Amino acid sequence: MVGILSEEEINQLLTDLIDTYGYDFTGYSMPMLQRRINQFYNLQQVGSFTALRYLLKNDPQYFRLFISKIMVPVTEMFRDPSFFAALRTEILPALSNFPLIRIWHAGCSTGEEVYSMAILLKELRLLNKSILYATDINPEALETASKGIFPQNSFQHYADNYLKSGGELSLQNYFEPYFGQVKFHDGLKKRIVFSTHNLAADTSFNQFQLIICRNVLIYFNQELQNSVFTLFDSSLETKGFLALGSKETLRFSHLNQHYQKINHKEKIWQKL
C-alpha cells in the first residue's frame, strides 16, 4: 500500500485538473472523491503524490485513465424496469405530437440506458423522428457507448428487465452476436449523438422535451446540484419532462415551484 493522500493533496489535484483540462470536480462529494482517488493512487503504485500529480498534468492518456477509474460507470439496460414502463405509458406518448423529439441522457455512462430508450422509441414508432443526445464526462465510457458492443453474459438479466418494462418483442430482436459479445443494430445507434459534456462546467447546448439524469446528482454537493438544475431548466422546453434517480429530488431546489411532479415513485417532473 502506497499510502493515503491528504485532503490538501486531493484539493491540489482537483485544482490541477481545472487548470490543465478544465475539468471541475470541486462540487463533487468529497468523501466519494477521496475514496476513489486513493484507490486509484494505490492501484497505480506511481511512488509518490508528486509523481501522480506530474503524470496527471503532463500525460493526457493517463488523465483519461484517471477519469475512467474515478467516474465509475454504474448502469444496465432497462435499469429499474418500472421507470421505463412509466416512460412507455406516460411520458413518451405525450411527446408523440412533436415533429422532432429531442431527449438528453445526461451522464449516460456506457450507454445501456440510452439504447434502452431507443428500443422504447422504436416500439412506439417514434424513433425516426427522435434524436437522443448521450453525454458523459468520462471519454472511456462514451467510447464504449458509441460502439454499441456489450458483454453477452449480462443479457439474460437485461432481457428480463426489458420484459418487465413492457417490452413487446424479445430483446434479441435488437442485437446480433459479435465475437462473443453482442452488438446493437445500427438502426438504433444512428439516432444517438454521443458527446463529452461536463455537468459541473459546461453550458446548455439545445432545447429538449425530455432530460434524463439518473443517479448522477447523488455525487454532487447541494451547490453543484442547484447549478445543474439551473442548466437543465434552461435546456428544457415548457411542458418538457425531467427524470431523476431514485435518491434525487427537485424538492429542495429553488426551481421546484416551476415543476409539477408527474410520477412520485419514478421521480419524473414536468416543467410548468
N, C-alpha and C positions, 0 to 999 in steps of 0.2 A: 504494500500500500504506500503510495507516494505521500499522501497527507491530505489535509482538508484546507481548501482555500478560505481565507477570511472574508467577511462581508466587504471589507475595504478593497481587497483584491478583486472580488467579483464586480464591485462597482466600477473599478478601474477598467476591467474587461468590457463592461457594458458601455462605458464612455468611449473606449477604443472602437467598438462596433459602430457607434453613431458617427464618430469622426471619419472612419475609414470606409464604411459601406452604407451609412445612412440607415442602418437597422436600429430601431429604438426599442429596447426591452425594459426600459426603466419603469414602465407602468405595469409590468407583469408581476405576478405573485412572487415575492422574494423567496419564500421557503421552497417553492417549486423550482425556481432558477438555481438556488444554492444546491439543491439535491441533484439536479440533472447535470449542472456544470461540474460538480465534484465527481459524479460518476464518470463523466467524460474524461476529466483530468486524470483520474486513477486508471482508467482503462487504456488511455493513450500512452501513459508512462513516458512523458516527454522530459521528465527530470526535475523541472522547476517551474514556478509561476512565470518567471522571466522568459523561459523557452516557449511556454504556451502562449504568452502574450505576443512574442515575436512571430510565431507561426500564424496566429490568427490575423495579425496586421499585414503580413507580407506574402501570404500564400492563399490566394482566393479559393483554390481547391480544398485546402484544409478548412477554410471558413465554411464552405458548403457542407463538408463532413460534420463540422460542429453544429450547424443549423439542423442537419438531418437527425442528429442524436438528441439535441435538447428539445426540439419540437417533435415529440414522438407522435406519429400518426395513430389514432385510435378510431377505427371506422369498420363498417361492414355493409354489405348490401341489404337494403330494406331494414336498416337498423331501427329497432322499435317499430315493429310492423303496424301497430295501431296508429302511429304518426303518419305513415304512408297511406294507410286506409283513409285517414281524415283528409289528406291531400287529394286522394282519388275521388272521394264522395262530396267533400265540402268546398275545397279551395279551387282546384283546377277547373271544375265546371263553371265556376264564377268568372274565370278568365277566358272562357271559350269565345266570347264575343269580340275580344281584341283582335285586330288584324295581325298584330305581331306580339307574341308573348315573350317578355324578357324576364329571365329568372337568374338570380345571382346566388350561387353557392359560395359563401364566404368561409374560408378555412376548409376547403374541400378535401384536404389530406390526399390520400392516394386515389380518390375518385370513385370509390364504390357507390357512394350515395348519389352522386350526380348521374352515374349510369343507371341507377335505380329510377331516378326521376325521368330520364329519357325513355325508359321502358314504360313507365306510367303514362307519359305523354303519348307514346306510340299507341298504347292500348285505348286511349281516349280519343285517338285520331287528331291529336293536336301537335304532334312532334314537328311536322313540316312547316308550321307557322310559329315555331318557338326557337329561341336562341338561349342556350344555357351558358352562363359565364361561371367558370370554375376557377377560383383563385385561392392561393395559399402563399404563405411566407417561405415555405420550405421547397426549394427548387428540386430536390431529390424526389420528394413526394409527388410534385407536379409532373416530373418526367415519367414516373410510374403511371400516373393517371392518364397522361396523354397517349401512352401506348395501348391502354385498354387490355393489357395482358395480366392475368392474375393466377395464383396457385390454384390447382384443381381441388386440393384437399379441403377447402372451405365451402365448396359449392353445394354440398348437401344441406348444410346449415342455411346457406343463402337461399336455396330453393324452398326450404321450409318457411323462411321469413317472407319470401315472395308470395306464397300461397296464403299465409296469414294476413297479408296486407290486401288481399282481394285480387290477386293475380288471376288473369283469365285463361292463361295457357300453361306452359311449362317454362321455367327459366332457361331450359336447354334450347328453346327456340331462338335465343338472343346471342348465343355464342357458339364457337366451334373449338374442337381440340386444337392445341397448338404446342407441339413438342413437350408434352407432359404438363402443359398448362392449359388455360382457356383464354380465348381472345374474343372480345365483343365484336359484333358485326359493325362494319364501317358506317352503316346507315344510322346507327346511334351516335357514333363519335362525330359525324360531320355537322351535327347541330350543337356541338360543345366547343366553346372557346376557352382554352387553358391559359392562365397568365399569373405571374407572380404579383402579389399585392400584400402590402403590409398594413393591417388594420390600425396599427399604432401610429402610422406616419403618413400613409398615402390618402389621397382625396377621392371624392366621388368621380366615377367615370361614365355613368349612364343613368337612365331612369328605368326603374324596374317595377313590375307588377307583383313580384314575389321575391323576397330575400330570405334565404335560409342560412342560419349561422348557429349550429348546434354544438354545445359543449366546447366552445372556444372561449367564451367570455369568463368562464369559471377560473381561468388562469390570469385574469386581469384584475387590478385593483379597481376601486369604485370610480376613481377619477378617469381612468382609461376606459372603463365600461361606458361612462357617460359620454366620452368623446366618440366612441364607436356608435353609440345610439344616435348621436347627432349626425354622424356620417350616414348611417342607414336612413335616417329620416330625410336627409337631403337627397338620397338616392331612390326613394320610394315614391311612386305616384300616389295621389289621393285615391283612397279606396283600395290601395295595394295591401299586401299581406306581409307580415314579418313573423318568422318561425324561429324560436329559440330552443335550447336544450332543456332537459327536464329539471335542471337545477338553476336555471337562469330566468330572470324576470325583468320586465319593464317597470314593475311596481314602484321602485324607488328612484326612477329616472324623472327628470323634470319634464320629459316628453310624455309621460304616462297619460296625462289628461287628453292628449291628442289621438289616443288609440282606444279601440274597443276590443276587448278580449273575445275572440270568436270561439275558441276551444280551450277551456281551462286545463284539461288534462294534458293536451298535446302542446300547450304553450304557443298558441297562434293568435296574433293580434291583427286587426285591420286599422289602417290609418284613416282617420276621420276627415 
